[in-house]
């Protein structure tokens, strides 16, 4: 039997406000994903999207699909 988990990762709103658009920090994303991988999850799919914030700003977001085998 498998357990599914869907997580949403997006960069902070402050960097979007100060820089105009926020790109995802790959080091922070790596640490975020490694926390789930240590728990036994594996990555099944990743969806990247641009999200609008406060009418003029855009920021990147990721929807990540994880799976873990359970007994």
Secondary structure, 3 states (H helix, E strand, C coil): CEEEEEEEEECCHHHHHHHCEECCCHHHHHHHHHHHHHCCCEEEEEEEEEEEECCCEEEEEEEEEEEEECC
